[in-house]
């Protein structure tokens, strides 16, 4: 519990700092949007590029672990989309970002430190196996879903599919992923200076995004979005980890340590990348900001429940 609080405090602290600076007039709405744009167009692509060039997959078969985790991602994604789209009666883009927010975990700031604190080296391998594909998979399908809902042409037509493909291929996150993979396949080593630039950009993504989210909380009212934000948070912190546990224990029957890592990973709140996507597409920013803030506070309960459910 103390480790969870110690992890949550700096995360929420950066959000609060951004909020207070905005309320004091130091950072305005343009500053928030500018920070988000820098993160989306530079920092996250650099992080993806660096991740893809550094991946070194082990020999263990990861399919059961991936099936458990990403099967649960699909369940939470559909549940979040349906809850906000139909129960809360929001439009299609809002439903799409709600689905993303219900399934996209805060891996770097919450999942990784909690898992290492609880399991140490025993959790390193399954954690790596999820991390190796998490950001690329989630970014790809989130982009496709959001691009699809932002197209106004009726029906599935060649022009519509072409438009979506162009949107996906021009997305900075997808460009970072693809270019990193191509560089890895080339076998070339990154020049030292280029590697340092990539590291600086990647390291800047998290604090800049958290500050931007804090400023957004003061500019984008969550009034009228409380219901959807609560729905997204509850699905992310309950449906997602419970679905992972069921698939890991009853369907794929993976090793206990692997199951525990996957459940703890899923018990993390909505990730900051969802806010970046919401800002990029200018959809439901208040709902996403509220879900991230609420989920970050309540995640101490979801982590504790996940630890109890997987054996103490």
HELIX and SHEET records of a PDB file:
HELIX    1   1 UNK A    2  UNK A   23  1                                  22    
HELIX    2   2 UNK A   29  UNK A   38  1                                  10    
HELIX    3   3 UNK A   39  UNK A   43  3                                   5    
HELIX    4   4 UNK A   44  UNK A   54  1                                  11    
HELIX    5   5 UNK A   63  UNK A   82  1                                  20    
HELIX    6   6 UNK A   83  UNK A   87  3                                   5    
HELIX    7   7 UNK A   92  UNK A  103  1                                  12    
HELIX    8   8 UNK A  107  UNK A  111  3                                   5    
HELIX    9   9 UNK A  112  UNK A  119  1                                   8    
HELIX   10  10 UNK A  120  UNK A  123  5                                   4    
HELIX   11  11 UNK A  124  UNK A  149  1                                  26    
HELIX   12  12 UNK A  158  UNK A  169  1                                  12    
HELIX   13  13 UNK A  172  UNK A  186  1                                  15    
HELIX   14  14 UNK A  192  UNK A  219  1                                  28    
HELIX   15  15 UNK A  226  UNK A  234  1                                   9    
HELIX   16  16 UNK A  235  UNK A  239  3                                   5    
HELIX   17  17 UNK A  240  UNK A  246  1                                   7    
HELIX   18  18 UNK A  247  UNK A  251  3                                   5    
HELIX   19  19 UNK A  256  UNK A  266  1                                  11    
HELIX   20  20 UNK A  272  UNK A  281  1                                  10    
HELIX   21  21 UNK A  285  UNK A  309  1                                  25    
END                                                                             
